[in-house]
């Protein structure tokens, strides 16, 4: 299992989130002293039951902690990925992009125009990192449930994804 994948009752949730905040404080401080911003990534419900949406992350994490947003997880969990980006605003530390099938962005059903508008609205100027996987690495493929090739090659996935992102 990638993360915590069981239902928490209200008391357990409060306790776990308090522990998360307390343990993140020295990490965020240490990183900040070195000019590094920590970003915690809300993951989909199949990978964790702790932080699935931007609203939960904003409520749970210390204000100094950023968010790492991922279009794959936003597509699964958020009612409006674009609004989630707007809600995260200046807390965004990194944005990972991929298609809804974890392949290259652009050849899928994700609303990339709304995504691009939201990224522009919050003045995010950091990198858009294509995060994808390959079935050729058994450990990662199993963890991410990748059972088929997502492109003809990893190079093709990267170049077609980059070409699409440049159109945005």
C-alpha positions in Angstrom: 0.0 0.0 0.0 1.3 3.5 -0.9 -0.2 5.2 2.1 -2.8 5.2 4.8 -5.9 3.5 3.3 -8.4 3.0 6.0 -11.2 5.1 7.4 -10.3 7.3 10.3 -12.9 8.2 12.9 -13.0 11.9 13.8 -10.8 11.5 16.9 -8.2 9.4 15.1 -8.1 11.9 12.2 -7.5 14.8 14.6 -4.7 12.9 16.3 -3.0 11.8 13.1 -3.2 15.3 11.6 -1.8 16.9 14.8 1.1 14.4 14.6 1.6 15.2 10.9 1.7 19.0 11.6 4.1 18.5 14.6 6.5 16.3 12.6 6.4 18.5 9.6 7.4 21.7 11.5 11.1 20.9 11.9 11.3 19.5 8.3 9.7 22.7 6.9 11.9 24.9 9.1 15.1 23.0 8.1 14.3 23.2 4.4 13.3 26.9 4.6 16.6 27.8 6.2 18.2 26.4 3.1 15.9 28.0 0.6 13.9 24.9 -0.1 10.1 24.8 0.1 8.5 21.6 1.1 5.4 20.6 -0.8 3.0 17.8 0.4 1.0 16.1 -2.3 -2.6 15.2 -1.7 -3.1 11.7 -3.2 -6.2 9.9 -4.5 -8.4 7.7 -2.3 -6.8 4.6 -3.6 -3.4 5.6 -2.3 -4.2 7.2 1.0 -7.2 8.2 3.2 -5.5 11.1 4.9 -5.1 14.0 2.4 -7.0 13.6 -0.8 -8.1 17.1 -1.7 -6.6 20.6 -1.6 -9.0 21.8 1.1 -7.9 19.0 3.4 -4.2 19.7 2.8 -4.7 23.5 3.4 -6.5 22.7 6.7 -4.1 20.1 7.8 -0.6 21.5 7.0 1.3 24.3 8.6 1.0 27.6 6.7 4.7 27.5 5.8 4.3 24.1 4.1 3.6 24.2 0.4 1.5 21.9 -1.8 2.6 19.6 -4.6 -0.4 19.3 -6.9 -0.7 16.5 -9.4 -3.2 16.5 -12.2 -3.7 12.8 -11.9 -4.9 13.1 -8.3 -6.8 16.3 -9.0 -8.7 14.6 -11.7 -9.8 11.8 -9.4 -10.6 13.7 -6.2 -11.5 17.3 -7.0 -14.9 18.4 -8.3 -13.1 21.2 -10.1 -9.3 20.7 -10.5 -9.1 24.4 -11.7 -10.8 25.6 -8.6 -8.6 23.5 -6.4 -5.5 25.1 -8.0 -7.1 28.6 -7.3 -7.7 27.6 -3.7 -4.1 26.4 -3.3 -2.9 29.7 -4.8 0.4 30.8 -3.4 0.8 27.6 -1.4 1.6 25.7 -4.6 5.3 24.5 -4.4 5.2 22.2 -7.5 2.8 21.0 -10.1 3.1 17.5 -11.6 1.2 16.9 -14.8 0.2 13.8 -16.7 -2.7 12.5 -18.7 -5.7 11.0 -16.9 -4.2 7.5 -17.7 -0.8 8.6 -16.2 0.5 9.0 -19.8 1.5 12.1 -21.6 -0.7 15.2 -20.9 -2.9 16.3 -23.8 -4.3 13.0 -25.3 -6.9 12.6 -22.6 -10.1 14.1 -21.3 -8.7 16.5 -18.7 -9.7 20.1 -19.1 -6.3 21.5 -19.9 -7.5 24.9 -20.9 -9.2 25.4 -17.5 -6.0 24.0 -15.8 -3.8 26.5 -17.7 -6.2 29.4 -16.8 -6.1 28.5 -13.1 -2.3 28.2 -13.1 -2.1 31.7 -14.7 -4.7 33.1 -12.2 -2.6 32.1 -9.2 0.6 33.4 -10.9 2.4 30.1 -10.5 5.7 30.3 -12.4 7.4 27.2 -11.2 7.9 24.0 -13.2 5.3 21.7 -14.7 6.9 18.3 -14.2 5.6 15.4 -16.2 5.2 12.5 -13.8 4.6 9.2 -15.5 5.6 5.6 -15.1 6.8 2.6 -17.0 5.8 -1.0 -16.7 9.5 -1.8 -17.2 10.3 -1.0 -13.6 8.5 -3.7 -11.6 8.6 -2.0 -8.2 7.3 1.3 -9.4 4.8 -0.3 -11.9 3.3 -2.4 -9.1 3.1 0.6 -6.7 1.4 2.8 -9.3 -0.6 -0.1 -10.9 0.9 0.4 -14.4 0.3 -2.8 -16.3 0.7 -1.6 -19.9 2.9 0.8 -21.8 1.6 4.4 -21.6 3.5 5.4 -24.8 5.6 3.8 -27.5 8.6 4.9 -25.4 9.4 7.0 -22.4 11.2 9.5 -24.8 8.0 9.7 -26.9 5.9 10.3 -23.8 8.2 13.1 -22.6 8.5 14.8 -26.0 4.8 14.7 -26.9 3.9 15.8 -23.4 6.3 18.7 -23.6 5.0 19.7 -27.0 1.5 19.7 -25.7 2.3 21.7 -22.6 4.0 24.4 -24.8 0.7 24.9 -26.6 -0.9 25.9 -23.3 
